[in-house]
Structure formats: structure tokens, C-alpha cells
Amino acid sequence: MTIYGYARVSTAGQSLEVQSKALKTAGCGKIFSEKQSGIKANRVQLAKAIAALVDGDLLIVTKIDRLARSTRDLLNSLDQITGSGAGFRSLGDPWCDTTTPHGKLLLTVLAGFAEFDREMIIARTSEGRRLAKANGVHMGRKSKLTPHQRHEALARLAKGTETLSDIGRSYGVSHTTISRLEA
């Protein structure tokens, strides 16, 4: 079993020293550290730390906010960590420890709340879309062709003397756009 640490500060003016010292005291053999905002999804050293994990390893952070800034980000990171067979522990947040039954339970409950919240967001946005469509709001991107151009293109297609590509080229659109008019 290898114990890894991950330390992160948000700005160049902050120091990683306090986190590194705490992680070494906790038994971390290798510490991945970076000066990077937690909001950014592309944290190179975190990705390297997670990629290094194998079954039985442990990843430790000093506080949970060093790993993630949102519940979704936390759950995604924990899924990657536990998916490799490794455990996770936060020194400053004892409830967040996937190596204990209590920690697993709390994280499972947290994941359940996050999933519930996501389903509620989907339900609300679906209802909003349904209402907007009922009120005549066009959903999706703006049509590349005006109603007149669509009518003309369909008439040209009905004649059968031109290819989809030729008609599309005359309107500055692809043959696929013209073929969708028939549907």
C-alpha cells in the first residue's frame, strides 16, 4: 500500500508548505502539489495522483476543498479514486474517509443527495422547455434557411432535377440541411 498526498493552493502567492508538512506527518510517501484554482477542472497534478493509484493505495488531502469545489466534482473525483481500488481520506474532515464504514456511509448519502438534486434540475428544466414550446418558443439553434428558402428548396427537390448538394450549395448550407427539410 502506497500513501499519496495531494496539496493545492489557489494562487501563486500562497504556500504549499503547511499542507505538505501535514501530509508528510500523515505518512504520505509521495505528494502531488500544484498552484491551481480548484474551480478549474484540468488540474494536472490531481490527475497524475489519481492515475498513480492502484488497489489498496490511499490518497490523502488536508481538507476536502483541496480536492474539489463542488459536490459533483467531489463525487466524480471520489469515483475515480475508489474505481482504482484506492481509498481516500481528508485530514481536516474526518467524515470523509472511504476507508471506514462510517465514511463510506456518509459519502453514499452525499452521493444520493447529489443525484436527487440532479434529477430535480432535469425535471425543472424539462418542464421549462415544455412550457416554452407550448408558448411557441423555438428550441435549438436558429434555422440556417428562411421560411421562403425552405419552401423554394422543397420545390426544387420535388422537381428532381437537382442534387441535394447543388441545392445546398446555392443557399450556402450542406446537403444534410437540405435533406432534413424532407423529414
KEZATI-460013 format. One record per atom (N, C-alpha, C): atom name; x, y, z; residue number from 1. Coordinates in pm, whole numbers, padded with zeros to 5 digits. Example, Ala and Ser with C-alpha at 12.3 -4.5 7.8 and 13.67 -1.06 7.14 Angstrom:
2
NODE | atomo | u | v | w | num
NODE | N | 01319 | -00569 | 00780 | 1
NODE | CA | 01230 | -00450 | 00780 | 1
NODE | C | 01320 | -00330 | 00780 | 1
NODE | N | 01285 | -00225 | 00708 | 2
NODE | CA | 01367 | -00106 | 00714 | 2
NODE | C | 01290 | 00003 | 00787 | 2
END
This chain:
183
NODE | atomo | u | v | w | num
NODE | N | 00085 | -00119 | 00000 | 1
NODE | CA | 00000 | 00000 | 00000 | 1
NODE | C | 00089 | 00124 | 00000 | 1
NODE | N | 00059 | 00214 | -00094 | 2
NODE | CA | 00130 | 00341 | -00102 | 2
NODE | C | 00035 | 00451 | -00059 | 2
NODE | N | 00086 | 00542 | 00021 | 3
NODE | CA | 00005 | 00656 | 00065 | 3
NODE | C | 00053 | 00779 | -00011 | 3
NODE | N | -00038 | 00835 | -00088 | 4
NODE | CA | -00009 | 00955 | -00166 | 4
NODE | C | -00078 | 01075 | -00102 | 4
NODE | N | -00021 | 01191 | -00123 | 5
NODE | CA | -00084 | 01314 | -00078 | 5
NODE | C | -00110 | 01404 | -00196 | 5
NODE | N | -00210 | 01489 | -00181 | 6
NODE | CA | -00237 | 01591 | -00283 | 6
NODE | C | -00255 | 01724 | -00212 | 6
NODE | N | -00174 | 01821 | -00251 | 7
NODE | CA | -00180 | 01955 | -00193 | 7
NODE | C | -00205 | 02055 | -00305 | 7
NODE | N | -00289 | 02154 | -00274 | 8
NODE | CA | -00320 | 02255 | -00375 | 8
NODE | C | -00346 | 02388 | -00308 | 8
NODE | N | -00291 | 02492 | -00367 | 9
NODE | CA | -00325 | 02629 | -00329 | 9
NODE | C | -00377 | 02699 | -00452 | 9
NODE | N | -00458 | 02802 | -00430 | 10
NODE | CA | -00526 | 02867 | -00543 | 10
NODE | C | -00443 | 02971 | -00615 | 10
NODE | N | -00355 | 03036 | -00545 | 11
NODE | CA | -00279 | 03145 | -00610 | 11
NODE | C | -00130 | 03127 | -00588 | 11
NODE | N | -00054 | 03191 | -00673 | 12
NODE | CA | 00092 | 03181 | -00666 | 12
NODE | C | 00145 | 03240 | -00535 | 12
NODE | N | 00072 | 03333 | -00474 | 13
NODE | CA | 00117 | 03396 | -00350 | 13
NODE | C | 00101 | 03308 | -00228 | 13
NODE | N | 00027 | 03200 | -00238 | 14
NODE | CA | 00006 | 03110 | -00125 | 14
NODE | C | 00116 | 03004 | -00122 | 14
NODE | N | 00135 | 02944 | -00005 | 15
NODE | CA | 00240 | 02846 | 00012 | 15
NODE | C | 00182 | 02706 | 00031 | 15
NODE | N | 00249 | 02609 | -00026 | 16
NODE | CA | 00211 | 02468 | -00013 | 16
NODE | C | 00276 | 02404 | 00110 | 16
NODE | N | 00361 | 02479 | 00178 | 17
NODE | CA | 00443 | 02425 | 00287 | 17
NODE | C | 00361 | 02362 | 00400 | 17
NODE | N | 00256 | 02429 | 00447 | 18
NODE | CA | 00176 | 02379 | 00559 | 18
NODE | C | 00108 | 02248 | 00520 | 18
NODE | N | 00049 | 02244 | 00400 | 19
NODE | CA | -00017 | 02122 | 00355 | 19
NODE | C | 00084 | 02008 | 00338 | 19
NODE | N | 00196 | 02037 | 00278 | 20
NODE | CA | 00298 | 01934 | 00255 | 20
NODE | C | 00347 | 01875 | 00387 | 20
NODE | N | 00368 | 01960 | 00486 | 21
NODE | CA | 00415 | 01914 | 00617 | 21
NODE | C | 00310 | 01822 | 00681 | 21
NODE | N | 00182 | 01862 | 00676 | 22
NODE | CA | 00075 | 01781 | 00734 | 22
NODE | C | 00063 | 01647 | 00662 | 22
NODE | N | 00079 | 01647 | 00530 | 23
NODE | CA | 00069 | 01523 | 00453 | 23
NODE | C | 00187 | 01430 | 00483 | 23
NODE | N | 00305 | 01486 | 00499 | 24
NODE | CA | 00422 | 01403 | 00535 | 24
NODE | C | 00402 | 01342 | 00673 | 24
NODE | N | 00351 | 01421 | 00767 | 25
NODE | CA | 00324 | 01372 | 00902 | 25
NODE | C | 00222 | 01258 | 00899 | 25
NODE | N | 00126 | 01264 | 00805 | 26
NODE | CA | 00023 | 01161 | 00792 | 26
NODE | C | 00076 | 01035 | 00724 | 26
NODE | N | 00202 | 01037 | 00678 | 27
NODE | CA | 00264 | 00918 | 00621 | 27
NODE | C | 00269 | 00912 | 00470 | 27
NODE | N | 00245 | 01023 | 00404 | 28
NODE | CA | 00248 | 01023 | 00258 | 28
NODE | C | 00390 | 01006 | 00206 | 28
NODE | N | 00409 | 00907 | 00120 | 29
NODE | CA | 00540 | 00883 | 00062 | 29
NODE | C | 00567 | 00974 | -00057 | 29
NODE | N | 00464 | 01007 | -00131 | 30
NODE | CA | 00476 | 01097 | -00246 | 30
NODE | C | 00362 | 01197 | -00239 | 30
NODE | N | 00396 | 01323 | -00263 | 31
NODE | CA | 00296 | 01429 | -00259 | 31
NODE | C | 00291 | 01498 | -00395 | 31
NODE | N | 00172 | 01502 | -00449 | 32
NODE | CA | 00147 | 01576 | -00573 | 32
NODE | C | 00095 | 01713 | -00532 | 32
NODE | N | 00158 | 01818 | -00582 | 33
NODE | CA | 00115 | 01952 | -00541 | 33
NODE | C | 00111 | 02046 | -00659 | 33
NODE | N | 00021 | 02144 | -00648 | 34
NODE | CA | 00009 | 02242 | -00757 | 34
NODE | C | -00051 | 02372 | -00706 | 34
NODE | N | -00022 | 02476 | -00781 | 35
NODE | CA | -00081 | 02607 | -00757 | 35
NODE | C | -00180 | 02629 | -00869 | 35
NODE | N | -00306 | 02600 | -00838 | 36
NODE | CA | -00410 | 02599 | -00940 | 36
NODE | C | -00545 | 02622 | -00872 | 36
NODE | N | -00629 | 02699 | -00933 | 37
NODE | CA | -00763 | 02722 | -00879 | 37
NODE | C | -00840 | 02591 | -00877 | 37
NODE | N | -00914 | 02568 | -00769 | 38
NODE | CA | -00995 | 02448 | -00756 | 38
NODE | C | -01112 | 02446 | -00851 | 38
NODE | N | -01149 | 02562 | -00904 | 39
NODE | CA | -01261 | 02571 | -00997 | 39
NODE | C | -01224 | 02507 | -01131 | 39
NODE | N | -01095 | 02513 | -01166 | 40
NODE | CA | -01052 | 02456 | -01294 | 40
NODE | C | -01059 | 02304 | -01289 | 40
NODE | N | -01119 | 02248 | -01390 | 41
NODE | CA | -01133 | 02102 | -01396 | 41
NODE | C | -01002 | 02035 | -01434 | 41
NODE | N | -00917 | 02105 | -01507 | 42
NODE | CA | -00792 | 02047 | -01554 | 42
NODE | C | -00681 | 02074 | -01454 | 42
NODE | N | -00675 | 01993 | -01350 | 43
NODE | CA | -00568 | 02004 | -01250 | 43
NODE | C | -00472 | 01888 | -01275 | 43
NODE | N | -00361 | 01920 | -01338 | 44
NODE | CA | -00266 | 01820 | -01388 | 44
NODE | C | -00215 | 01730 | -01276 | 44
NODE | N | -00173 | 01788 | -01164 | 45
NODE | CA | -00117 | 01707 | -01057 | 45
NODE | C | -00221 | 01616 | -00991 | 45
NODE | N | -00345 | 01664 | -00981 | 46
NODE | CA | -00451 | 01578 | -00928 | 46
NODE | C | -00474 | 01460 | -01021 | 46
NODE | N | -00475 | 01486 | -01150 | 47
NODE | CA | -00492 | 01378 | -01248 | 47
NODE | C | -00378 | 01277 | -01237 | 47
NODE | N | -00256 | 01326 | -01217 | 48
NODE | CA | -00141 | 01236 | -01201 | 48
NODE | C | -00153 | 01154 | -01073 | 48
NODE | N | -00199 | 01218 | -00966 | 49
NODE | CA | -00215 | 01147 | -00839 | 49
NODE | C | -00318 | 01036 | -00853 | 49
NODE | N | -00430 | 01066 | -00914 | 50
NODE | CA | -00535 | 00965 | -00932 | 50
NODE | C | -00488 | 00853 | -01024 | 50
NODE | N | -00414 | 00890 | -01129 | 51
NODE | CA | -00363 | 00789 | -01223 | 51
NODE | C | -00262 | 00696 | -01157 | 51
NODE | N | -00192 | 00744 | -01056 | 52
NODE | CA | -00091 | 00662 | -00988 | 52
NODE | C | -00152 | 00560 | -00894 | 52
NODE | N | -00277 | 00578 | -00855 | 53
NODE | CA | -00341 | 00492 | -00756 | 53
NODE | C | -00370 | 00352 | -00811 | 53
NODE | N | -00340 | 00252 | -00727 | 54
NODE | CA | -00376 | 00114 | -00757 | 54
NODE | C | -00447 | 00056 | -00636 | 54
NODE | N | -00499 | -00062 | -00651 | 55
NODE | CA | -00575 | -00129 | -00545 | 55
NODE | C | -00498 | -00128 | -00412 | 55
NODE | N | -00562 | -00075 | -00310 | 56
NODE | CA | -00503 | -00073 | -00176 | 56
NODE | C | -00431 | 00056 | -00141 | 56
NODE | N | -00405 | 00143 | -00238 | 57
NODE | CA | -00339 | 00270 | -00210 | 57
NODE | C | -00435 | 00364 | -00138 | 57
NODE | N | -00380 | 00475 | -00092 | 58
NODE | CA | -00459 | 00575 | -00020 | 58
NODE | C | -00417 | 00714 | -00067 | 58
NODE | N | -00514 | 00799 | -00095 | 59
NODE | CA | -00487 | 00938 | -00131 | 59
NODE | C | -00538 | 01025 | -00017 | 59
NODE | N | -00453 | 01112 | 00033 | 60
NODE | CA | -00487 | 01199 | 00146 | 60
NODE | C | -00476 | 01345 | 00105 | 60
NODE | N | -00571 | 01426 | 00151 | 61
NODE | CA | -00564 | 01571 | 00138 | 61
NODE | C | -00579 | 01631 | 00278 | 61
NODE | N | -00539 | 01757 | 00294 | 62
NODE | CA | -00552 | 01819 | 00425 | 62
NODE | C | -00695 | 01862 | 00454 | 62
NODE | N | -00765 | 01909 | 00352 | 63
NODE | CA | -00906 | 01946 | 00364 | 63
NODE | C | -00977 | 01910 | 00235 | 63
NODE | N | -01104 | 01880 | 00246 | 64
NODE | CA | -01182 | 01834 | 00131 | 64
NODE | C | -01183 | 01937 | 00018 | 64
NODE | N | -01178 | 02066 | 00051 | 65
NODE | CA | -01182 | 02168 | -00054 | 65
NODE | C | -01054 | 02173 | -00136 | 65
NODE | N | -00951 | 02101 | -00093 | 66
NODE | CA | -00830 | 02091 | -00175 | 66
NODE | C | -00853 | 01997 | -00291 | 66
NODE | N | -00944 | 01900 | -00273 | 67
NODE | CA | -00974 | 01803 | -00378 | 67
NODE | C | -01080 | 01856 | -00473 | 67
NODE | N | -01185 | 01919 | -00419 | 68
NODE | CA | -01298 | 01958 | -00504 | 68
NODE | C | -01365 | 02083 | -00450 | 68
NODE | N | -01430 | 02158 | -00541 | 69
NODE | CA | -01500 | 02280 | -00505 | 69
NODE | C | -01651 | 02266 | -00513 | 69
NODE | N | -01699 | 02153 | -00565 | 70
NODE | CA | -01843 | 02131 | -00574 | 70
NODE | C | -01872 | 01985 | -00540 | 70
NODE | N | -01995 | 01958 | -00506 | 71
NODE | CA | -02034 | 01822 | -00474 | 71
NODE | C | -02013 | 01731 | -00594 | 71
NODE | N | -02051 | 01777 | -00711 | 72
NODE | CA | -02036 | 01698 | -00833 | 72
NODE | C | -01889 | 01666 | -00857 | 72
NODE | N | -01803 | 01766 | -00844 | 73
NODE | CA | -01660 | 01746 | -00864 | 73
NODE | C | -01605 | 01647 | -00761 | 73
NODE | N | -01649 | 01661 | -00637 | 74
NODE | CA | -01606 | 01570 | -00530 | 74
NODE | C | -01645 | 01426 | -00563 | 74
NODE | N | -01771 | 01408 | -00599 | 75
NODE | CA | -01818 | 01273 | -00628 | 75
NODE | C | -01749 | 01212 | -00749 | 75
NODE | N | -01724 | 01294 | -00851 | 76
NODE | CA | -01653 | 01243 | -00969 | 76
NODE | C | -01511 | 01202 | -00933 | 76
NODE | N | -01443 | 01285 | -00853 | 77
NODE | CA | -01306 | 01252 | -00812 | 77
NODE | C | -01304 | 01127 | -00725 | 77
NODE | N | -01397 | 01118 | -00630 | 78
NODE | CA | -01402 | 01001 | -00544 | 78
NODE | C | -01435 | 00875 | -00623 | 78
NODE | N | -01517 | 00888 | -00725 | 79
NODE | CA | -01549 | 00773 | -00810 | 79
NODE | C | -01424 | 00723 | -00881 | 79
NODE | N | -01342 | 00815 | -00929 | 80
NODE | CA | -01217 | 00776 | -00995 | 80
NODE | C | -01123 | 00709 | -00895 | 80
NODE | N | -01114 | 00766 | -00775 | 81
NODE | CA | -01023 | 00712 | -00674 | 81
NODE | C | -01066 | 00572 | -00631 | 81
NODE | N | -01193 | 00558 | -00594 | 82
NODE | CA | -01240 | 00428 | -00548 | 82
NODE | C | -01248 | 00328 | -00663 | 82
NODE | N | -01268 | 00377 | -00784 | 83
NODE | CA | -01271 | 00289 | -00901 | 83
NODE | C | -01138 | 00219 | -00924 | 83
NODE | N | -01029 | 00280 | -00879 | 84
NODE | CA | -00898 | 00218 | -00892 | 84
NODE | C | -00869 | 00123 | -00776 | 84
NODE | N | -00964 | 00114 | -00682 | 85
NODE | CA | -00945 | 00027 | -00566 | 85
NODE | C | -00875 | 00096 | -00451 | 85
NODE | N | -00852 | 00225 | -00465 | 86
NODE | CA | -00782 | 00302 | -00361 | 86
NODE | C | -00882 | 00364 | -00265 | 86
NODE | N | -00830 | 00411 | -00153 | 87
NODE | CA | -00911 | 00480 | -00055 | 87
NODE | C | -00880 | 00628 | -00056 | 87
NODE | N | -00963 | 00705 | 00014 | 88
NODE | CA | -00944 | 00849 | 00021 | 88
NODE | C | -00968 | 00894 | 00164 | 88
NODE | N | -00889 | 00990 | 00209 | 89
NODE | CA | -00906 | 01045 | 00343 | 89
NODE | C | -00873 | 01194 | 00342 | 89
NODE | N | -00954 | 01270 | 00414 | 90
NODE | CA | -00929 | 01412 | 00434 | 90
NODE | C | -00892 | 01432 | 00580 | 90
NODE | N | -00774 | 01486 | 00605 | 91
NODE | CA | -00728 | 01505 | 00742 | 91
NODE | C | -00816 | 01602 | 00820 | 91
NODE | N | -00862 | 01705 | 00756 | 92
NODE | CA | -00943 | 01807 | 00823 | 92
NODE | C | -01092 | 01776 | 00827 | 92
NODE | N | -01134 | 01673 | 00757 | 93
NODE | CA | -01276 | 01635 | 00751 | 93
NODE | C | -01286 | 01485 | 00778 | 93
NODE | N | -01286 | 01445 | 00906 | 94
NODE | CA | -01281 | 01302 | 00938 | 94
NODE | C | -01399 | 01221 | 00883 | 94
NODE | N | -01510 | 01286 | 00855 | 95
NODE | CA | -01625 | 01215 | 00798 | 95
NODE | C | -01598 | 01168 | 00656 | 95
NODE | N | -01500 | 01231 | 00591 | 96
NODE | CA | -01471 | 01199 | 00451 | 96
NODE | C | -01352 | 01104 | 00446 | 96
NODE | N | -01381 | 00975 | 00467 | 97
NODE | CA | -01279 | 00872 | 00471 | 97
NODE | C | -01338 | 00744 | 00413 | 97
NODE | N | -01302 | 00712 | 00291 | 98
NODE | CA | -01361 | 00594 | 00226 | 98
NODE | C | -01303 | 00463 | 00280 | 98
NODE | N | -01210 | 00472 | 00374 | 99
NODE | CA | -01152 | 00350 | 00430 | 99
NODE | C | -01229 | 00301 | 00553 | 99
NODE | N | -01330 | 00377 | 00598 | 100
NODE | CA | -01411 | 00336 | 00713 | 100
NODE | C | -01556 | 00317 | 00671 | 100
NODE | N | -01628 | 00229 | 00740 | 101
NODE | CA | -01770 | 00210 | 00708 | 101
NODE | C | -01851 | 00339 | 00725 | 101
NODE | N | -01820 | 00418 | 00829 | 102
NODE | CA | -01893 | 00543 | 00852 | 102
NODE | C | -01869 | 00643 | 00740 | 102
NODE | N | -01744 | 00653 | 00698 | 103
NODE | CA | -01711 | 00744 | 00589 | 103
NODE | C | -01778 | 00704 | 00460 | 103
NODE | N | -01780 | 00573 | 00431 | 104
NODE | CA | -01848 | 00525 | 00311 | 104
NODE | C | -01997 | 00556 | 00317 | 104
NODE | N | -02057 | 00537 | 00434 | 105
NODE | CA | -02199 | 00567 | 00450 | 105
NODE | C | -02228 | 00714 | 00424 | 105
NODE | N | -02150 | 00803 | 00486 | 106
NODE | CA | -02174 | 00946 | 00467 | 106
NODE | C | -02155 | 00988 | 00322 | 106
NODE | N | -02055 | 00933 | 00257 | 107
NODE | CA | -02033 | 00967 | 00116 | 107
NODE | C | -02144 | 00911 | 00027 | 107
NODE | N | -02197 | 00794 | 00063 | 108
NODE | CA | -02309 | 00738 | -00012 | 108
NODE | C | -02432 | 00826 | 00002 | 108
NODE | N | -02457 | 00876 | 00124 | 109
NODE | CA | -02570 | 00966 | 00146 | 109
NODE | C | -02549 | 01095 | 00067 | 109
NODE | N | -02428 | 01148 | 00071 | 110
NODE | CA | -02396 | 01269 | -00005 | 110
NODE | C | -02418 | 01246 | -00154 | 110
NODE | N | -02376 | 01131 | -00204 | 111
NODE | CA | -02395 | 01098 | -00345 | 111
NODE | C | -02544 | 01089 | -00378 | 111
NODE | N | -02622 | 01033 | -00285 | 112
NODE | CA | -02767 | 01024 | -00305 | 112
NODE | C | -02831 | 01160 | -00315 | 112
NODE | N | -02790 | 01252 | -00227 | 113
NODE | CA | -02844 | 01388 | -00233 | 113
NODE | C | -02805 | 01457 | -00364 | 113
NODE | N | -02682 | 01437 | -00407 | 114
NODE | CA | -02637 | 01498 | -00532 | 114
NODE | C | -02716 | 01442 | -00651 | 114
NODE | N | -02741 | 01311 | -00651 | 115
NODE | CA | -02818 | 01251 | -00759 | 115
NODE | C | -02962 | 01302 | -00758 | 115
NODE | N | -03020 | 01312 | -00638 | 116
NODE | CA | -03156 | 01365 | -00624 | 116
NODE | C | -03162 | 01508 | -00677 | 116
NODE | N | -03064 | 01591 | -00640 | 117
NODE | CA | -03060 | 01729 | -00686 | 117
NODE | C | -03049 | 01735 | -00838 | 117
NODE | N | -02968 | 01649 | -00896 | 118
NODE | CA | -02952 | 01646 | -01041 | 118
NODE | C | -03084 | 01609 | -01109 | 118
NODE | N | -03154 | 01510 | -01054 | 119
NODE | CA | -03283 | 01469 | -01111 | 119
NODE | C | -03385 | 01583 | -01100 | 119
NODE | N | -03383 | 01658 | -00992 | 120
NODE | CA | -03475 | 01771 | -00976 | 120
NODE | C | -03444 | 01881 | -01078 | 120
NODE | N | -03317 | 01905 | -01102 | 121
NODE | CA | -03278 | 02004 | -01203 | 121
NODE | C | -03328 | 01961 | -01341 | 121
NODE | N | -03311 | 01834 | -01373 | 122
NODE | CA | -03357 | 01782 | -01502 | 122
NODE | C | -03508 | 01797 | -01515 | 122
NODE | N | -03580 | 01764 | -01407 | 123
NODE | CA | -03727 | 01775 | -01410 | 123
NODE | C | -03771 | 01920 | -01430 | 123
NODE | N | -03705 | 02013 | -01360 | 124
NODE | CA | -03742 | 02155 | -01374 | 124
NODE | C | -03711 | 02208 | -01512 | 124
NODE | N | -03596 | 02173 | -01566 | 125
NODE | CA | -03562 | 02224 | -01699 | 125
NODE | C | -03650 | 02161 | -01806 | 125
NODE | N | -03686 | 02035 | -01789 | 126
NODE | CA | -03776 | 01970 | -01886 | 126
NODE | C | -03912 | 02038 | -01886 | 126
NODE | N | -03961 | 02069 | -01768 | 127
NODE | CA | -04090 | 02138 | -01756 | 127
NODE | C | -04081 | 02277 | -01821 | 127
NODE | N | -03970 | 02346 | -01798 | 128
NODE | CA | -03950 | 02478 | -01859 | 128
NODE | C | -03948 | 02471 | -02010 | 128
NODE | N | -03880 | 02370 | -02065 | 129
NODE | CA | -03877 | 02352 | -02211 | 129
NODE | C | -04016 | 02322 | -02264 | 129
NODE | N | -04089 | 02236 | -02195 | 130
NODE | CA | -04224 | 02200 | -02238 | 130
NODE | C | -04314 | 02324 | -02242 | 130
NODE | N | -04306 | 02406 | -02138 | 131
NODE | CA | -04387 | 02528 | -02133 | 131
NODE | C | -04347 | 02626 | -02243 | 131
NODE | N | -04216 | 02639 | -02265 | 132
NODE | CA | -04169 | 02731 | -02368 | 132
NODE | C | -04218 | 02688 | -02506 | 132
NODE | N | -04211 | 02558 | -02535 | 133
NODE | CA | -04259 | 02507 | -02664 | 133
NODE | C | -04409 | 02531 | -02678 | 133
NODE | N | -04483 | 02510 | -02570 | 134
NODE | CA | -04628 | 02532 | -02573 | 134
NODE | C | -04662 | 02679 | -02600 | 134
NODE | N | -04571 | 02768 | -02559 | 135
NODE | CA | -04591 | 02912 | -02583 | 135
NODE | C | -04530 | 02959 | -02714 | 135
NODE | N | -04488 | 02862 | -02798 | 136
NODE | CA | -04439 | 02897 | -02931 | 136
NODE | C | -04292 | 02935 | -02938 | 136
NODE | N | -04217 | 02914 | -02832 | 137
NODE | CA | -04074 | 02946 | -02834 | 137
NODE | C | -04000 | 02838 | -02912 | 137
NODE | N | -03917 | 02879 | -03007 | 138
NODE | CA | -03839 | 02786 | -03087 | 138
NODE | C | -03721 | 02738 | -03004 | 138
NODE | N | -03704 | 02607 | -02993 | 139
NODE | CA | -03593 | 02550 | -02918 | 139
NODE | C | -03482 | 02511 | -03016 | 139
NODE | N | -03361 | 02520 | -02973 | 140
NODE | CA | -03248 | 02482 | -03058 | 140
NODE | C | -03191 | 02602 | -03131 | 140
NODE | N | -03096 | 02573 | -03216 | 141
NODE | CA | -03030 | 02682 | -03286 | 141
NODE | C | -03120 | 02738 | -03396 | 141
NODE | N | -03088 | 02859 | -03436 | 142
NODE | CA | -03164 | 02927 | -03539 | 142
NODE | C | -03148 | 02855 | -03673 | 142
NODE | N | -03256 | 02847 | -03747 | 143
NODE | CA | -03253 | 02781 | -03877 | 143
NODE | C | -03161 | 02857 | -03973 | 143
NODE | N | -03087 | 02783 | -04052 | 144
NODE | CA | -02997 | 02844 | -04149 | 144
NODE | C | -03072 | 02899 | -04270 | 144
NODE | N | -03192 | 02848 | -04292 | 145
NODE | CA | -03272 | 02891 | -04406 | 145
NODE | C | -03396 | 02965 | -04360 | 145
NODE | N | -03433 | 03067 | -04434 | 146
NODE | CA | -03557 | 03139 | -04404 | 146
NODE | C | -03674 | 03052 | -04448 | 146
NODE | N | -03795 | 03081 | -04401 | 147
NODE | CA | -03911 | 03003 | -04446 | 147
NODE | C | -03925 | 03004 | -04598 | 147
NODE | N | -03898 | 03118 | -04662 | 148
NODE | CA | -03906 | 03127 | -04807 | 148
NODE | C | -03803 | 03034 | -04873 | 148
NODE | N | -03679 | 03035 | -04820 | 149
NODE | CA | -03575 | 02949 | -04876 | 149
NODE | C | -03611 | 02801 | -04859 | 149
NODE | N | -03667 | 02766 | -04743 | 150
NODE | CA | -03709 | 02627 | -04721 | 150
NODE | C | -03815 | 02586 | -04825 | 150
NODE | N | -03913 | 02675 | -04847 | 151
NODE | CA | -04018 | 02647 | -04944 | 151
NODE | C | -03959 | 02629 | -05085 | 151
NODE | N | -03868 | 02719 | -05123 | 152
NODE | CA | -03803 | 02710 | -05254 | 152
NODE | C | -03723 | 02581 | -05267 | 152
NODE | N | -03646 | 02547 | -05165 | 153
NODE | CA | -03562 | 02427 | -05168 | 153
NODE | C | -03649 | 02302 | -05181 | 153
NODE | N | -03760 | 02297 | -05110 | 154
NODE | CA | -03850 | 02182 | -05121 | 154
NODE | C | -03910 | 02172 | -05261 | 154
NODE | N | -03943 | 02286 | -05319 | 155
NODE | CA | -03997 | 02287 | -05456 | 155
NODE | C | -03892 | 02236 | -05555 | 155
NODE | N | -03768 | 02278 | -05538 | 156
NODE | CA | -03661 | 02233 | -05626 | 156
NODE | C | -03636 | 02084 | -05609 | 156
NODE | N | -03646 | 02037 | -05485 | 157
NODE | CA | -03631 | 01894 | -05460 | 157
NODE | C | -03741 | 01814 | -05528 | 157
NODE | N | -03863 | 01866 | -05521 | 158
NODE | CA | -03979 | 01797 | -05580 | 158
NODE | C | -03965 | 01782 | -05731 | 158
NODE | N | -03901 | 01880 | -05796 | 159
NODE | CA | -03879 | 01871 | -05940 | 159
NODE | C | -03787 | 01753 | -05973 | 159
NODE | N | -03690 | 01727 | -05885 | 160
NODE | CA | -03600 | 01613 | -05905 | 160
NODE | C | -03490 | 01636 | -06005 | 160
NODE | N | -03464 | 01759 | -06046 | 161
NODE | CA | -03362 | 01785 | -06147 | 161
NODE | C | -03228 | 01825 | -06086 | 161
NODE | N | -03225 | 01849 | -05954 | 162
NODE | CA | -03101 | 01893 | -05888 | 162
NODE | C | -03067 | 01799 | -05772 | 162
NODE | N | -02939 | 01790 | -05743 | 163
NODE | CA | -02897 | 01707 | -05630 | 163
NODE | C | -02909 | 01788 | -05500 | 163
NODE | N | -02910 | 01717 | -05389 | 164
NODE | CA | -02913 | 01783 | -05258 | 164
NODE | C | -02795 | 01878 | -05242 | 164
NODE | N | -02678 | 01833 | -05289 | 165
NODE | CA | -02558 | 01915 | -05279 | 165
NODE | C | -02570 | 02044 | -05358 | 165
NODE | N | -02624 | 02036 | -05480 | 166
NODE | CA | -02640 | 02154 | -05564 | 166
NODE | C | -02735 | 02255 | -05498 | 166
NODE | N | -02846 | 02205 | -05447 | 167
NODE | CA | -02942 | 02294 | -05381 | 167
NODE | C | -02880 | 02356 | -05256 | 167
NODE | N | -02812 | 02274 | -05177 | 168
NODE | CA | -02748 | 02323 | -05056 | 168
NODE | C | -02644 | 02429 | -05086 | 168
NODE | N | -02564 | 02404 | -05187 | 169
NODE | CA | -02459 | 02499 | -05225 | 169
NODE | C | -02517 | 02634 | -05262 | 169
NODE | N | -02633 | 02636 | -05328 | 170
NODE | CA | -02692 | 02762 | -05370 | 170
NODE | C | -02741 | 02846 | -05251 | 170
NODE | N | -02765 | 02781 | -05136 | 171
NODE | CA | -02807 | 02853 | -05016 | 171
NODE | C | -02696 | 02866 | -04912 | 171
NODE | N | -02581 | 02810 | -04945 | 172
NODE | CA | -02468 | 02818 | -04852 | 172
NODE | C | -02483 | 02724 | -04733 | 172
NODE | N | -02549 | 02611 | -04755 | 173
NODE | CA | -02566 | 02512 | -04648 | 173
NODE | C | -02525 | 02375 | -04701 | 173
NODE | N | -02515 | 02278 | -04612 | 174
NODE | CA | -02476 | 02144 | -04655 | 174
NODE | C | -02593 | 02068 | -04713 | 174
NODE | N | -02562 | 01959 | -04782 | 175
NODE | CA | -02668 | 01873 | -04837 | 175
NODE | C | -02751 | 01812 | -04724 | 175
NODE | N | -02691 | 01793 | -04607 | 176
NODE | CA | -02763 | 01738 | -04493 | 176
NODE | C | -02876 | 01830 | -04449 | 176
NODE | N | -02848 | 01960 | -04449 | 177
NODE | CA | -02951 | 02058 | -04412 | 177
NODE | C | -03069 | 02048 | -04507 | 177
NODE | N | -03041 | 02033 | -04635 | 178
NODE | CA | -03149 | 02022 | -04735 | 178
NODE | C | -03223 | 01889 | -04715 | 178
NODE | N | -03152 | 01781 | -04686 | 179
NODE | CA | -03219 | 01652 | -04671 | 179
NODE | C | -03311 | 01651 | -04549 | 179
NODE | N | -03280 | 01729 | -04448 | 180
NODE | CA | -03365 | 01736 | -04328 | 180
NODE | C | -03496 | 01808 | -04355 | 180
NODE | N | -03503 | 01887 | -04462 | 181
NODE | CA | -03627 | 01957 | -04496 | 181
NODE | C | -03736 | 01860 | -04534 | 181
NODE | N | -03697 | 01746 | -04589 | 182
NODE | CA | -03794 | 01646 | -04633 | 182
NODE | C | -03860 | 01574 | -04516 | 182
NODE | N | -03795 | 01570 | -04404 | 183
NODE | CA | -03843 | 01494 | -04289 | 183
NODE | C | -03963 | 01558 | -04222 | 183
END
